[in-house]
Each structure stands twice: as C-alpha cells, then as structure tokens.
Amino acid sequence: MYVEPEMNDRTCIVTREGGSVDDMIRFVASPDGTVVADLKRNLPGRGCWVKAERRYIDEAVKRKLFPRALKTNVTVPDNFGLVVEQMLVKFALGSFGLARKAGVVVTGAAKVDSAIRSGTAALVLHAREAAEDGVRKLDQARRSVVYAGGPEIPALSLFESDEMDLALGGVNVIHAAVLKGKAAAGFIDRARLLQHFRDGRTDLADAKAAPAAKETETE
C-alpha cells in the first residue's frame, strides 16, 4: 500500500520537491474561505507551498490540491494562476515605485544607455511595446560592456508602458534602468520572481520575460 510522504513546510504540493523559499510561493486560507498567495510570507495560519511557476499553480487548481494541503474546504477560482500573476505584477510594480523614490531608477533611452555604459545599471527594463530599434540599441550597449570585460546586465520586458508610467509617475516610459545598490535589491528580487513565474527561469542574465497571460478575470 502506497503512503504519501510527509511534506515539510517548504515542499511543493504539486511536485513534492523541496526548494528555496525564493523560488516558491506560500498560500494560506483566508478568513472568508478563499486561498490567498502570501507573497510576503507573513500571513498567519497553516500554509502550503507551490513552486513559483504559473503551470504549477494551474496544476494545483486542476488537481484540487489546495484544500488537501491546507486541510480545509477552501474556494479556489479556476483562473487562480492568472490571479496570482496579477498579484505578482502589482507586487513588483509597487517595489519599482519605491526604487524610483529612492533615486535608483532612470528613464529614457539616453539615460539608460549612459547607466549601462558607466556600469551603474543593475537591470534594464523595456516596456512590452518598445520598438525593436530602441531595444536593439540598448542591447548593443549591454554587449559593449561585456566586450570590455564588464558584467552582463540583464534586460527584461515585464510590464506595459502604462504600468511603468503609473509606478514611476511618468509619462510614456518605454526604457528604464535600475541602478546598483541596496535600494534596488527588493525590486530586482520581485522582478526575478515574476519572470520565474512566467517562464520558469531562475537567472536574470540576458533574459526576456515571457508574455503575460491574455486571459481576463471572471466576474
């Protein structure tokens, strides 16, 4: 007779594999009986963990694993993977705004190019609708830094321009760079988590984030 192995607090309920908390998302049952993604890992109550990839959230919903893992009859929407992704986007954008207030974000192709070539850029962001020519020119700057013996500076396309505008309080933000330093660390971690959720990659080196889901939330 097969007996399911005991799972520790940081074992994915889908894969049954352990992992770093940085690559997993904790879930808890809310007082109203729904499942909530505990992105800050500070909500009270019994929790369960899922590897931070959209496909595993979708599988957990399909296999009805959340009620079993949380040991309570919780409600889980069919589009829960999309709901979690939207939470991660909001989570990352909030941190992006804080990085701007800390003075570690520059915008505009010229300033981003300068940050890349000076070695002060830790991460480059392109709006999803950025023109190929603009992205190509900044990619050339990134490659020139590597050619000169400098580090690879990752570039991501995580957000729409209007999302970046809202986070930064700007207008028509297409290209941005997050500068090196402790003030940028929180956003970089959240950008990494969002990218990982979408495409399963754990590194930021020369990465392009997968397209966001095009589904719409059910009413």
C-alpha positions in Angstrom: 0.0 0.0 0.0 1.4 3.4 -1.0 1.6 6.0 1.7 2.2 9.6 0.7 5.4 11.0 2.1 5.3 13.6 4.8 5.8 17.1 3.4 7.8 19.7 5.3 6.8 23.4 5.3 8.7 24.1 2.2 7.8 21.2 -0.1 5.8 22.0 -3.2 2.4 20.4 -3.0 2.5 19.7 -6.8 5.9 18.3 -7.4 6.6 17.0 -3.9 10.0 18.5 -4.1 11.7 20.9 -1.7 13.2 24.2 -2.7 14.4 27.6 -1.7 11.7 29.9 -0.4 12.9 32.4 -3.0 11.6 30.1 -5.7 8.3 29.2 -4.1 5.1 30.9 -3.1 3.3 30.3 0.2 -0.5 30.0 0.2 -2.9 30.3 3.2 -6.6 30.0 3.7 -8.2 33.5 4.3 -10.9 34.0 6.9 -13.5 34.1 4.2 -12.6 30.6 3.0 -10.6 31.5 -0.1 -6.9 30.7 -0.9 -4.6 33.7 -0.8 -1.0 34.0 -2.1 1.1 35.1 0.9 3.8 36.9 -1.2 5.4 38.4 1.9 5.3 35.1 3.8 3.9 36.7 6.9 0.2 35.8 7.0 -0.9 33.7 10.0 -2.3 30.2 9.8 -1.4 26.9 8.2 0.3 27.4 4.9 1.4 25.4 1.9 4.0 26.0 -0.8 4.0 25.8 -4.6 6.9 26.3 -6.9 6.7 29.8 -8.3 5.7 28.9 -11.8 2.3 29.5 -13.4 2.0 25.9 -14.6 2.2 24.5 -11.1 -0.5 26.8 -9.8 -2.7 25.8 -12.6 -2.0 22.1 -11.9 -2.7 22.6 -8.2 -6.1 24.0 -9.0 -6.9 21.3 -11.5 -5.9 18.5 -9.1 -7.7 20.3 -6.2 -4.6 20.2 -4.1 -5.1 23.4 -2.1 -8.0 22.1 0.1 -6.0 18.9 0.8 -2.8 20.7 1.7 -4.5 23.4 3.8 -6.7 20.8 5.4 -9.8 22.9 5.0 -12.6 23.4 2.4 -11.3 26.4 0.6 -12.6 28.1 -2.5 -10.1 28.3 -5.4 -11.1 30.1 -8.7 -10.4 28.4 -11.9 -8.3 31.3 -13.1 -6.2 31.3 -9.9 -2.9 31.2 -11.8 -3.9 34.5 -13.5 -4.9 36.0 -10.2 -1.5 35.1 -8.7 0.3 36.5 -11.7 -1.6 39.8 -11.4 -0.7 39.9 -7.7 3.0 39.4 -8.6 2.8 42.2 -11.2 1.3 44.6 -8.6 3.9 43.4 -6.1 6.8 44.1 -8.5 5.4 47.5 -9.6 5.0 48.7 -6.1 8.6 47.9 -5.4 9.6 49.6 -8.7 7.9 52.8 -7.5 9.8 52.6 -4.2 13.1 52.2 -6.1 12.2 55.4 -8.1 11.6 57.3 -4.8 14.9 56.1 -3.6 16.6 57.6 -6.6 17.8 54.4 -8.2 15.7 54.4 -11.4 16.5 56.4 -14.5 14.2 56.5 -17.6 14.6 57.4 -21.2 16.9 55.7 -23.8 19.7 58.2 -23.4 19.9 57.9 -19.6 19.6 54.2 -19.7 22.4 53.9 -22.3 24.6 56.1 -20.1 23.8 53.9 -17.0 24.7 50.8 -18.9 28.0 52.1 -20.3 29.0 53.7 -16.9 28.5 50.4 -15.2 25.9 51.7 -12.7 22.9 49.8 -14.2 21.9 46.6 -12.4 18.9 45.8 -14.6 17.3 47.3 -17.8 13.6 47.3 -18.3 11.8 47.7 -21.7 8.1 48.3 -22.0 6.4 45.4 -23.9 5.6 47.8 -26.7 9.1 49.1 -27.0 10.3 49.5 -30.6 12.7 46.9 -31.8 15.2 49.6 -32.8 15.3 51.1 -29.4 15.8 47.7 -27.7 18.5 46.8 -30.2 20.5 50.0 -29.5 20.4 49.3 -25.7 21.3 45.7 -26.3 24.4 46.9 -28.2 25.3 49.0 -25.2 24.9 46.0 -22.9 27.1 43.8 -25.2 29.8 46.5 -25.3 30.1 46.4 -21.6 30.6 42.6 -21.7 33.1 43.0 -24.5 35.0 45.5 -22.4 35.2 42.9 -19.6 32.3 44.2 -17.6 29.3 42.2 -16.2 26.3 41.1 -18.2 23.4 43.5 -17.4 20.0 41.7 -17.7 17.2 43.2 -19.6 13.5 42.3 -19.1 10.2 43.1 -20.7 7.9 42.6 -17.8 5.4 45.5 -18.0 3.3 47.5 -20.4 4.3 51.2 -20.7 1.2 52.4 -18.9 2.1 50.1 -15.9 5.6 51.6 -15.8 4.1 55.1 -16.1 1.8 54.5 -13.1 4.6 53.1 -11.0 7.1 55.9 -11.8 4.7 58.8 -12.0 5.9 59.5 -15.5 4.5 59.7 -19.0 5.2 57.2 -21.8 8.0 55.3 -20.0 9.5 52.9 -22.6 13.0 52.2 -21.3 14.3 52.3 -17.7 17.3 51.2 -15.7 17.5 50.2 -12.1 20.8 51.3 -10.6 23.1 49.2 -8.4 22.7 49.4 -4.7 20.7 48.1 -1.7 17.7 50.3 -2.6 17.3 48.3 -5.8 17.5 44.8 -4.3 13.9 44.5 -3.4 12.6 45.3 -6.9 15.2 43.0 -8.6 14.1 40.1 -6.4 10.5 40.7 -7.2 11.2 41.1 -10.9 13.1 37.8 -10.8 10.1 36.2 -9.1 7.7 37.5 -11.7 9.9 36.3 -14.6 10.3 33.0 -13.0 6.6 32.6 -12.5 6.0 33.3 -16.2 8.8 31.3 -17.8 10.4 29.1 -15.2 13.9 30.8 -15.4 15.8 31.5 -12.3 18.5 33.7 -13.7 18.3 37.2 -15.0 21.2 37.1 -17.4 20.1 38.4 -20.8 16.6 37.3 -20.1 13.4 38.3 -21.8 10.3 37.6 -19.7 7.5 35.5 -21.2 4.4 37.3 -22.4 1.8 38.0 -19.8 -1.3 35.9 -19.8 -4.0 37.4 -22.1 -6.9 35.9 -20.1 -9.4 38.1 -18.4 -10.7 37.6 -14.9 -14.1 36.1 -14.4 -16.7 38.4 -12.9 
